[in-house]
């Protein structure tokens, strides 16, 4: 088990260069899509918060885990059908490009969800 990272840069630096590049792409996509979200480490993985948890992501040996919660997975179920998913998680394989346009739409959806639930 890898030691807990103090920040997202440190977390990403702990992976092989190819995985680092994918994690950086995912991070930047989330940052651009949700510029008001706060970036931190939560549950030992990179997390973005906006009036509560927004999305998390993580690196693994064979995939990038993206955690938009159950609502994010359910809303984009058809578009995520080619990936391994569970209730609140999708796995993007390391041997394929990240679907950054889809990630952008999921993050926008999650921003809307979080802003609406906190009214």
Secondary structure, DSSP 8 states (H G I E B T S, - for coil): -----SSHHHHHHTS-HHHHHHHHHHHHHHHHHTTTSEEEEETTEEEEESSSEEEEEEE-SSEEEEE-HHHHHHHTTTTTTTSEE-SS-EEEETTS---HHHHHHHHHHHHHHHHHHT-
